[in-house]
Amino acid sequence: MTSRHTLTLNPSKSHASAWKARAFAALRADSSLSVRLRRYNEAMAKARALEAQGGGL
């Protein structure tokens, strides 16, 4: 079995998109609205921070 290695030129961008996916998943979770919104906001804040961090690369 061969494994493929993907070259990631900007890991911050990759991590940011993962946090965005997590944020949108939080909105669809089976929780109260306040919990979903809090989780979404926390994940998006992390995604934005990662995007800002990787912006100069």
PDB file of N, H, CA, C and O in Angstrom:
ATOM      1  N   MET A   1       0.846  -1.177   0.000  1.00  0.00           N
ATOM      2  CA  MET A   1       0.000   0.000   0.000  1.00  0.00           C
ATOM      3  C   MET A   1       0.889   1.237   0.000  1.00  0.00           C
ATOM      4  O   MET A   1       1.756   1.395   0.860  1.00  0.00           O
ATOM      5  N   THR A   2       0.667   2.088  -0.950  1.00  0.00           N
ATOM      6  H   THR A   2      -0.037   1.960  -1.648  1.00  0.00           H
ATOM      7  CA  THR A   2       1.442   3.320  -1.019  1.00  0.00           C
ATOM      8  C   THR A   2       0.680   4.439  -0.343  1.00  0.00           C
ATOM      9  O   THR A   2      -0.545   4.523  -0.417  1.00  0.00           O
ATOM     10  N   SER A   3       1.431   5.289   0.312  1.00  0.00           N
ATOM     11  H   SER A   3       2.426   5.221   0.373  1.00  0.00           H
ATOM     12  CA  SER A   3       0.793   6.437   0.940  1.00  0.00           C
ATOM     13  C   SER A   3       1.192   7.689   0.183  1.00  0.00           C
ATOM     14  O   SER A   3       2.326   7.822  -0.276  1.00  0.00           O
ATOM     15  N   ARG A   4       0.278   8.568   0.066  1.00  0.00           N
ATOM     16  H   ARG A   4      -0.643   8.460   0.439  1.00  0.00           H
ATOM     17  CA  ARG A   4       0.533   9.828  -0.620  1.00  0.00           C
ATOM     18  C   ARG A   4       0.802  10.903   0.409  1.00  0.00           C
ATOM     19  O   ARG A   4       0.105  11.018   1.417  1.00  0.00           O
ATOM     20  N   HIS A   5       1.806  11.671   0.139  1.00  0.00           N
ATOM     21  H   HIS A   5       2.372  11.578  -0.681  1.00  0.00           H
ATOM     22  CA  HIS A   5       2.118  12.809   0.996  1.00  0.00           C
ATOM     23  C   HIS A   5       1.807  14.074   0.229  1.00  0.00           C
ATOM     24  O   HIS A   5       2.337  14.301  -0.859  1.00  0.00           O
ATOM     25  N   THR A   6       0.961  14.883   0.790  1.00  0.00           N
ATOM     26  H   THR A   6       0.531  14.699   1.674  1.00  0.00           H
ATOM     27  CA  THR A   6       0.595  16.129   0.151  1.00  0.00           C
ATOM     28  C   THR A   6       1.496  17.226   0.689  1.00  0.00           C
ATOM     29  O   THR A   6       1.635  17.384   1.902  1.00  0.00           O
ATOM     30  N   LEU A   7       2.094  17.966  -0.193  1.00  0.00           N
ATOM     31  H   LEU A   7       1.981  17.838  -1.178  1.00  0.00           H
ATOM     32  CA  LEU A   7       2.934  19.080   0.198  1.00  0.00           C
ATOM     33  C   LEU A   7       2.039  20.259   0.542  1.00  0.00           C
ATOM     34  O   LEU A   7       1.312  20.771  -0.310  1.00  0.00           O
ATOM     35  N   THR A   8       2.098  20.676   1.776  1.00  0.00           N
ATOM     36  H   THR A   8       2.689  20.260   2.467  1.00  0.00           H
ATOM     37  CA  THR A   8       1.308  21.812   2.221  1.00  0.00           C
ATOM     38  C   THR A   8       2.222  23.014   2.303  1.00  0.00           C
ATOM     39  O   THR A   8       3.104  23.073   3.159  1.00  0.00           O
ATOM     40  N   LEU A   9       2.017  23.964   1.423  1.00  0.00           N
ATOM     41  H   LEU A   9       1.300  23.916   0.728  1.00  0.00           H
ATOM     42  CA  LEU A   9       2.860  25.150   1.418  1.00  0.00           C
ATOM     43  C   LEU A   9       2.517  26.090   2.557  1.00  0.00           C
ATOM     44  O   LEU A   9       3.386  26.809   3.050  1.00  0.00           O
ATOM     45  N   ASN A  10       1.291  26.095   2.971  1.00  0.00           N
ATOM     46  H   ASN A  10       0.585  25.511   2.571  1.00  0.00           H
ATOM     47  CA  ASN A  10       0.874  26.974   4.048  1.00  0.00           C
ATOM     48  C   ASN A  10       0.037  26.186   5.046  1.00  0.00           C
ATOM     49  O   ASN A  10      -1.184  26.107   4.906  1.00  0.00           O
ATOM     50  N   PRO A  11       0.686  25.597   6.057  1.00  0.00           N
ATOM     51  CA  PRO A  11      -0.075  24.796   7.018  1.00  0.00           C
ATOM     52  C   PRO A  11      -1.107  25.612   7.791  1.00  0.00           C
ATOM     53  O   PRO A  11      -2.134  25.071   8.201  1.00  0.00           O
ATOM     54  N   SER A  12      -0.856  26.894   7.996  1.00  0.00           N
ATOM     55  H   SER A  12      -0.021  27.333   7.663  1.00  0.00           H
ATOM     56  CA  SER A  12      -1.824  27.725   8.709  1.00  0.00           C
ATOM     57  C   SER A  12      -3.140  27.800   7.947  1.00  0.00           C
ATOM     58  O   SER A  12      -4.216  27.794   8.546  1.00  0.00           O
ATOM     59  N   LYS A  13      -3.050  27.871   6.625  1.00  0.00           N
ATOM     60  H   LYS A  13      -2.177  27.876   6.137  1.00  0.00           H
ATOM     61  CA  LYS A  13      -4.264  27.930   5.797  1.00  0.00           C
ATOM     62  C   LYS A  13      -5.036  26.624   5.908  1.00  0.00           C
ATOM     63  O   LYS A  13      -6.265  26.625   5.986  1.00  0.00           O
ATOM     64  N   SER A  14      -4.316  25.520   5.916  1.00  0.00           N
ATOM     65  H   SER A  14      -3.318  25.519   5.852  1.00  0.00           H
ATOM     66  CA  SER A  14      -4.952  24.218   6.045  1.00  0.00           C
ATOM     67  C   SER A  14      -5.631  24.081   7.410  1.00  0.00           C
ATOM     68  O   SER A  14      -6.758  23.597   7.508  1.00  0.00           O
ATOM     69  N   HIS A  15      -4.935  24.511   8.448  1.00  0.00           N
ATOM     70  H   HIS A  15      -4.019  24.904   8.368  1.00  0.00           H
ATOM     71  CA  HIS A  15      -5.518  24.440   9.787  1.00  0.00           C
ATOM     72  C   HIS A  15      -6.708  25.383   9.920  1.00  0.00           C
ATOM     73  O   HIS A  15      -7.693  25.064  10.586  1.00  0.00           O
ATOM     74  N   ALA A  16      -6.611  26.535   9.286  1.00  0.00           N
ATOM     75  H   ALA A  16      -5.811  26.794   8.745  1.00  0.00           H
ATOM     76  CA  ALA A  16      -7.718  27.491   9.334  1.00  0.00           C
ATOM     77  C   ALA A  16      -8.966  26.911   8.687  1.00  0.00           C
ATOM     78  O   ALA A  16     -10.070  27.074   9.205  1.00  0.00           O
ATOM     79  N   SER A  17      -8.794  26.236   7.562  1.00  0.00           N
ATOM     80  H   SER A  17      -7.896  26.104   7.141  1.00  0.00           H
ATOM     81  CA  SER A  17      -9.966  25.648   6.908  1.00  0.00           C
ATOM     82  C   SER A  17     -10.552  24.509   7.752  1.00  0.00           C
ATOM     83  O   SER A  17     -11.761  24.278   7.736  1.00  0.00           O
ATOM     84  N   ALA A  18      -9.700  23.812   8.476  1.00  0.00           N
ATOM     85  H   ALA A  18      -8.718  24.000   8.489  1.00  0.00           H
ATOM     86  CA  ALA A  18     -10.206  22.768   9.370  1.00  0.00           C
ATOM     87  C   ALA A  18     -11.019  23.378  10.503  1.00  0.00           C
ATOM     88  O   ALA A  18     -12.048  22.830  10.897  1.00  0.00           O
ATOM     89  N   TRP A  19     -10.559  24.515  11.030  1.00  0.00           N
ATOM     90  H   TRP A  19      -9.723  24.960  10.710  1.00  0.00           H
ATOM     91  CA  TRP A  19     -11.309  25.182  12.094  1.00  0.00           C
ATOM     92  C   TRP A  19     -12.623  25.749  11.573  1.00  0.00           C
ATOM     93  O   TRP A  19     -13.619  25.778  12.296  1.00  0.00           O
ATOM     94  N   LYS A  20     -12.628  26.197  10.324  1.00  0.00           N
ATOM     95  H   LYS A  20     -11.819  26.173   9.737  1.00  0.00           H
ATOM     96  CA  LYS A  20     -13.881  26.685   9.730  1.00  0.00           C
ATOM     97  C   LYS A  20     -14.882  25.541   9.596  1.00  0.00           C
ATOM     98  O   LYS A  20     -16.069  25.710   9.874  1.00  0.00           O
ATOM     99  N   ALA A  21     -14.401  24.392   9.174  1.00  0.00           N
ATOM    100  H   ALA A  21     -13.437  24.255   8.948  1.00  0.00           H
ATOM    101  CA  ALA A  21     -15.286  23.233   9.064  1.00  0.00           C
ATOM    102  C   ALA A  21     -15.846  22.864  10.433  1.00  0.00           C
ATOM    103  O   ALA A  21     -17.018  22.514  10.568  1.00  0.00           O
ATOM    104  N   ARG A  22     -14.999  22.947  11.427  1.00  0.00           N
ATOM    105  H   ARG A  22     -14.046  23.231  11.317  1.00  0.00           H
ATOM    106  CA  ARG A  22     -15.442  22.661  12.796  1.00  0.00           C
ATOM    107  C   ARG A  22     -16.491  23.674  13.251  1.00  0.00           C
ATOM    108  O   ARG A  22     -17.446  23.320  13.941  1.00  0.00           O
ATOM    109  N   ALA A  23     -16.307  24.937  12.860  1.00  0.00           N
ATOM    110  H   ALA A  23     -15.530  25.225  12.299  1.00  0.00           H
ATOM    111  CA  ALA A  23     -17.259  25.980  13.223  1.00  0.00           C
ATOM    112  C   ALA A  23     -18.628  25.709  12.605  1.00  0.00           C
ATOM    113  O   ALA A  23     -19.653  25.832  13.275  1.00  0.00           O
ATOM    114  N   PHE A  24     -18.640  25.339  11.316  1.00  0.00           N
ATOM    115  H   PHE A  24     -17.807  25.240  10.772  1.00  0.00           H
ATOM    116  CA  PHE A  24     -19.919  25.070  10.657  1.00  0.00           C
ATOM    117  C   PHE A  24     -20.570  23.797  11.201  1.00  0.00           C
ATOM    118  O   PHE A  24     -21.796  23.689  11.245  1.00  0.00           O
ATOM    119  N   ALA A  25     -19.751  22.845  11.609  1.00  0.00           N
ATOM    120  H   ALA A  25     -18.756  22.932  11.574  1.00  0.00           H
ATOM    121  CA  ALA A  25     -20.304  21.642  12.226  1.00  0.00           C
ATOM    122  C   ALA A  25     -20.943  21.979  13.562  1.00  0.00           C
ATOM    123  O   ALA A  25     -21.948  21.378  13.942  1.00  0.00           O
ATOM    124  N   ALA A  26     -20.365  22.938  14.276  1.00  0.00           N
ATOM    125  H   ALA A  26     -19.549  23.426  13.968  1.00  0.00           H
ATOM    126  CA  ALA A  26     -20.926  23.352  15.563  1.00  0.00           C
ATOM    127  C   ALA A  26     -22.323  23.931  15.392  1.00  0.00           C
ATOM    128  O   ALA A  26     -23.185  23.755  16.253  1.00  0.00           O
ATOM    129  N   LEU A  27     -22.542  24.620  14.281  1.00  0.00           N
ATOM    130  H   LEU A  27     -21.842  24.763  13.582  1.00  0.00           H
ATOM    131  CA  LEU A  27     -23.871  25.200  14.031  1.00  0.00           C
ATOM    132  C   LEU A  27     -24.928  24.122  13.812  1.00  0.00           C
ATOM    133  O   LEU A  27     -26.102  24.323  14.122  1.00  0.00           O
ATOM    134  N   ARG A  28     -24.505  22.979  13.277  1.00  0.00           N
ATOM    135  H   ARG A  28     -23.551  22.816  13.025  1.00  0.00           H
ATOM    136  CA  ARG A  28     -25.463  21.908  12.981  1.00  0.00           C
ATOM    137  C   ARG A  28     -25.588  20.885  14.113  1.00  0.00           C
ATOM    138  O   ARG A  28     -26.328  19.909  13.992  1.00  0.00           O
ATOM    139  N   ALA A  29     -24.871  21.110  15.199  1.00  0.00           N
ATOM    140  H   ALA A  29     -24.270  21.903  15.297  1.00  0.00           H
ATOM    141  CA  ALA A  29     -24.880  20.140  16.304  1.00  0.00           C
ATOM    142  C   ALA A  29     -26.236  20.121  17.007  1.00  0.00           C
ATOM    143  O   ALA A  29     -27.042  21.043  16.880  1.00  0.00           O
ATOM    144  N   ASP A  30     -26.452  19.064  17.734  1.00  0.00           N
ATOM    145  H   ASP A  30     -25.797  18.315  17.838  1.00  0.00           H
ATOM    146  CA  ASP A  30     -27.697  18.899  18.486  1.00  0.00           C
ATOM    147  C   ASP A  30     -27.499  19.473  19.888  1.00  0.00           C
ATOM    148  O   ASP A  30     -27.444  18.740  20.875  1.00  0.00           O
ATOM    149  N   SER A  31     -27.394  20.793  19.950  1.00  0.00           N
ATOM    150  H   SER A  31     -27.438  21.389  19.148  1.00  0.00           H
ATOM    151  CA  SER A  31     -27.187  21.508  21.212  1.00  0.00           C
ATOM    152  C   SER A  31     -28.074  22.736  21.212  1.00  0.00           C
ATOM    153  O   SER A  31     -28.737  23.045  20.221  1.00  0.00           O
ATOM    154  N   SER A  32     -28.076  23.427  22.331  1.00  0.00           N
ATOM    155  H   SER A  32     -27.537  23.177  23.136  1.00  0.00           H
ATOM    156  CA  SER A  32     -28.876  24.651  22.391  1.00  0.00           C
ATOM    157  C   SER A  32     -28.241  25.715  21.493  1.00  0.00           C
ATOM    158  O   SER A  32     -27.062  25.635  21.148  1.00  0.00           O
ATOM    159  N   LEU A  33     -29.028  26.686  21.132  1.00  0.00           N
ATOM    160  H   LEU A  33     -29.986  26.751  21.412  1.00  0.00           H
ATOM    161  CA  LEU A  33     -28.552  27.737  20.249  1.00  0.00           C
ATOM    162  C   LEU A  33     -27.367  28.475  20.854  1.00  0.00           C
ATOM    163  O   LEU A  33     -26.403  28.772  20.149  1.00  0.00           O
ATOM    164  N   SER A  34     -27.419  28.772  22.138  1.00  0.00           N
ATOM    165  H   SER A  34     -28.202  28.531  22.711  1.00  0.00           H
ATOM    166  CA  SER A  34     -26.323  29.512  22.763  1.00  0.00           C
ATOM    167  C   SER A  34     -25.021  28.712  22.743  1.00  0.00           C
ATOM    168  O   SER A  34     -23.950  29.284  22.544  1.00  0.00           O
ATOM    169  N   VAL A  35     -25.101  27.411  22.944  1.00  0.00           N
ATOM    170  H   VAL A  35     -25.971  26.946  23.106  1.00  0.00           H
ATOM    171  CA  VAL A  35     -23.906  26.563  22.910  1.00  0.00           C
ATOM    172  C   VAL A  35     -23.366  26.487  21.492  1.00  0.00           C
ATOM    173  O   VAL A  35     -22.156  26.582  21.284  1.00  0.00           O
ATOM    174  N   ARG A  36     -24.249  26.316  20.514  1.00  0.00           N
ATOM    175  H   ARG A  36     -25.231  26.239  20.682  1.00  0.00           H
ATOM    176  CA  ARG A  36     -23.815  26.242  19.119  1.00  0.00           C
ATOM    177  C   ARG A  36     -23.137  27.533  18.686  1.00  0.00           C
ATOM    178  O   ARG A  36     -22.099  27.506  18.024  1.00  0.00           O
ATOM    179  N   LEU A  37     -23.727  28.665  19.061  1.00  0.00           N
ATOM    180  H   LEU A  37     -24.571  28.687  19.598  1.00  0.00           H
ATOM    181  CA  LEU A  37     -23.166  29.959  18.682  1.00  0.00           C
ATOM    182  C   LEU A  37     -21.814  30.189  19.358  1.00  0.00           C
ATOM    183  O   LEU A  37     -20.889  30.704  18.731  1.00  0.00           O
ATOM    184  N   ARG A  38     -21.695  29.816  20.613  1.00  0.00           N
ATOM    185  H   ARG A  38     -22.446  29.397  21.123  1.00  0.00           H
ATOM    186  CA  ARG A  38     -20.423  29.974  21.328  1.00  0.00           C
ATOM    187  C   ARG A  38     -19.336  29.130  20.683  1.00  0.00           C
ATOM    188  O   ARG A  38     -18.221  29.608  20.477  1.00  0.00           O
ATOM    189  N   ARG A  39     -19.651  27.878  20.362  1.00  0.00           N
ATOM    190  H   ARG A  39     -20.557  27.490  20.530  1.00  0.00           H
ATOM    191  CA  ARG A  39     -18.665  26.996  19.723  1.00  0.00           C
ATOM    192  C   ARG A  39     -18.283  27.505  18.331  1.00  0.00           C
ATOM    193  O   ARG A  39     -17.117  27.454  17.940  1.00  0.00           O
ATOM    194  N   TYR A  40     -19.273  27.995  17.593  1.00  0.00           N
ATOM    195  H   TYR A  40     -20.220  28.036  17.911  1.00  0.00           H
ATOM    196  CA  TYR A  40     -18.999  28.555  16.268  1.00  0.00           C
ATOM    197  C   TYR A  40     -18.056  29.749  16.381  1.00  0.00           C
ATOM    198  O   TYR A  40     -17.064  29.831  15.657  1.00  0.00           O
ATOM    199  N   ASN A  41     -18.363  30.667  17.285  1.00  0.00           N
ATOM    200  H   ASN A  41     -19.169  30.600  17.873  1.00  0.00           H
ATOM    201  CA  ASN A  41     -17.540  31.867  17.440  1.00  0.00           C
ATOM    202  C   ASN A  41     -16.118  31.533  17.880  1.00  0.00           C
ATOM    203  O   ASN A  41     -15.164  32.146  17.400  1.00  0.00           O
ATOM    204  N   GLU A  42     -15.966  30.575  18.781  1.00  0.00           N
ATOM    205  H   GLU A  42     -16.740  30.077  19.171  1.00  0.00           H
ATOM    206  CA  GLU A  42     -14.633  30.178  19.230  1.00  0.00           C
ATOM    207  C   GLU A  42     -13.821  29.572  18.086  1.00  0.00           C
ATOM    208  O   GLU A  42     -12.645  29.895  17.923  1.00  0.00           O
ATOM    209  N   ALA A  43     -14.437  28.702  17.302  1.00  0.00           N
ATOM    210  H   ALA A  43     -15.392  28.439  17.435  1.00  0.00           H
ATOM    211  CA  ALA A  43     -13.737  28.064  16.197  1.00  0.00           C
ATOM    212  C   ALA A  43     -13.381  29.077  15.104  1.00  0.00           C
ATOM    213  O   ALA A  43     -12.289  29.023  14.540  1.00  0.00           O
ATOM    214  N   MET A  44     -14.296  29.995  14.807  1.00  0.00           N
ATOM    215  H   MET A  44     -15.184  30.039  15.265  1.00  0.00           H
ATOM    216  CA  MET A  44     -14.014  31.001  13.784  1.00  0.00           C
ATOM    217  C   MET A  44     -12.926  31.963  14.247  1.00  0.00           C
ATOM    218  O   MET A  44     -12.134  32.430  13.429  1.00  0.00           O
ATOM    219  N   ALA A  45     -12.872  32.265  15.536  1.00  0.00           N
ATOM    220  H   ALA A  45     -13.516  31.885  16.200  1.00  0.00           H
ATOM    221  CA  ALA A  45     -11.811  33.128  16.057  1.00  0.00           C
ATOM    222  C   ALA A  45     -10.452  32.458  15.855  1.00  0.00           C
ATOM    223  O   ALA A  45      -9.480  33.120  15.489  1.00  0.00           O
ATOM    224  N   LYS A  46     -10.383  31.155  16.090  1.00  0.00           N
ATOM    225  H   LYS A  46     -11.172  30.617  16.387  1.00  0.00           H
ATOM    226  CA  LYS A  46      -9.130  30.429  15.879  1.00  0.00           C
ATOM    227  C   LYS A  46      -8.769  30.392  14.400  1.00  0.00           C
ATOM    228  O   LYS A  46      -7.600  30.532  14.040  1.00  0.00           O
ATOM    229  N   ALA A  47      -9.770  30.203  13.541  1.00  0.00           N
ATOM    230  H   ALA A  47     -10.720  30.089  13.833  1.00  0.00           H
ATOM    231  CA  ALA A  47      -9.523  30.175  12.096  1.00  0.00           C
ATOM    232  C   ALA A  47      -9.010  31.531  11.615  1.00  0.00           C
ATOM    233  O   ALA A  47      -8.065  31.596  10.828  1.00  0.00           O
ATOM    234  N   ARG A  48      -9.625  32.602  12.082  1.00  0.00           N
ATOM    235  H   ARG A  48     -10.393  32.549  12.721  1.00  0.00           H
ATOM    236  CA  ARG A  48      -9.189  33.941  11.675  1.00  0.00           C
ATOM    237  C   ARG A  48      -7.773  34.234  12.158  1.00  0.00           C
ATOM    238  O   ARG A  48      -6.981  34.846  11.441  1.00  0.00           O
ATOM    239  N   ALA A  49      -7.458  33.794  13.380  1.00  0.00           N
ATOM    240  H   ALA A  49      -8.102  33.297  13.962  1.00  0.00           H
ATOM    241  CA  ALA A  49      -6.108  34.002  13.915  1.00  0.00           C
ATOM    242  C   ALA A  49      -5.079  33.249  13.077  1.00  0.00           C
ATOM    243  O   ALA A  49      -4.004  33.775  12.789  1.00  0.00           O
ATOM    244  N   LEU A  50      -5.407  32.023  12.687  1.00  0.00           N
ATOM    245  H   LEU A  50      -6.280  31.596  12.921  1.00  0.00           H
ATOM    246  CA  LEU A  50      -4.484  31.249  11.851  1.00  0.00           C
ATOM    247  C   LEU A  50      -4.305  31.868  10.478  1.00  0.00           C
ATOM    248  O   LEU A  50      -3.200  31.877   9.936  1.00  0.00           O
ATOM    249  N   GLU A  51      -5.397  32.390   9.909  1.00  0.00           N
ATOM    250  H   GLU A  51      -6.295  32.383  10.349  1.00  0.00           H
ATOM    251  CA  GLU A  51      -5.307  33.038   8.605  1.00  0.00           C
ATOM    252  C   GLU A  51      -4.445  34.295   8.694  1.00  0.00           C
ATOM    253  O   GLU A  51      -3.647  34.562   7.795  1.00  0.00           O
ATOM    254  N   ALA A  52      -4.596  35.060   9.756  1.00  0.00           N
ATOM    255  H   ALA A  52      -5.244  34.843  10.486  1.00  0.00           H
ATOM    256  CA  ALA A  52      -3.803  36.268   9.938  1.00  0.00           C
ATOM    257  C   ALA A  52      -2.331  35.908  10.148  1.00  0.00           C
ATOM    258  O   ALA A  52      -1.444  36.609   9.661  1.00  0.00           O
ATOM    259  N   GLN A  53      -2.082  34.855  10.847  1.00  0.00           N
ATOM    260  H   GLN A  53      -2.803  34.285  11.242  1.00  0.00           H
ATOM    261  CA  GLN A  53      -0.722  34.397  11.118  1.00  0.00           C
ATOM    262  C   GLN A  53      -0.031  33.943   9.830  1.00  0.00           C
ATOM    263  O   GLN A  53       1.159  34.192   9.638  1.00  0.00           O
ATOM    264  N   GLY A  54      -0.766  33.291   8.968  1.00  0.00           N
ATOM    265  H   GLY A  54      -1.733  33.088   9.124  1.00  0.00           H
ATOM    266  CA  GLY A  54      -0.187  32.763   7.731  1.00  0.00           C
ATOM    267  C   GLY A  54      -0.254  33.732   6.574  1.00  0.00           C
ATOM    268  O   GLY A  54       0.189  33.399   5.475  1.00  0.00           O
ATOM    269  N   GLY A  55      -0.787  34.908   6.780  1.00  0.00           N
ATOM    270  H   GLY A  55      -1.147  35.178   7.673  1.00  0.00           H
ATOM    271  CA  GLY A  55      -0.966  35.856   5.690  1.00  0.00           C
ATOM    272  C   GLY A  55       0.330  36.373   5.072  1.00  0.00           C
ATOM    273  O   GLY A  55       0.350  36.747   3.899  1.00  0.00           O
ATOM    274  N   GLY A  56       1.410  36.398   5.849  1.00  0.00           N
ATOM    275  H   GLY A  56       1.394  36.094   6.801  1.00  0.00           H
ATOM    276  CA  GLY A  56       2.660  36.929   5.331  1.00  0.00           C
ATOM    277  C   GLY A  56       3.522  35.918   4.622  1.00  0.00           C
ATOM    278  O   GLY A  56       4.616  36.260   4.175  1.00  0.00           O
ATOM    279  N   LEU A  57       3.066  34.664   4.501  1.00  0.00           N
ATOM    280  H   LEU A  57       2.177  34.386   4.864  1.00  0.00           H
ATOM    281  CA  LEU A  57       3.894  33.622   3.876  1.00  0.00           C
ATOM    282  C   LEU A  57       3.776  33.621   2.377  1.00  0.00           C
ATOM    283  O   LEU A  57       4.409  32.805   1.708  1.00  0.00           O
TER     284      LEU A  57
END
